[in-house]
Amino acid sequence: MGSKVQPAEKEQIEKAKEELKTALGGNDTEEIKAKSEALSKALYAVTERIYKETGAQNQQGAGAGQAPGQGGDDTVVDADYTVVDDDEKK
């Protein structure tokens, strides 16, 4: 994931991390909570962007070949059945 993080995003995450480290040195729980949330939001923004990009790439890859579900018939069906012997009917 490191290679997919843009420099501005990395800078924002590093800044939030350092601010959280500083807050952890003190006793203000509200500040610690706020800095922790800021770091979480910065990380969430990066992971969301990467997830969306990956999803778009996967959709483009599927369009190049067969559409999902249009491949060979590899469907497995689990069913109950009863064997009827023709000799028993007579």
HELIX and SHEET records of a PDB file:
HELIX    1   1 GLY A    2  LYS A    4  5                                   3    
HELIX    2   2 PRO A    7  LEU A   24  1                                  18    
HELIX    3   3 THR A   29  ALA A   64  1                                  36    
HELIX    4   4 ASP A   86  LYS A   89  1                                   4    
END                                                                             
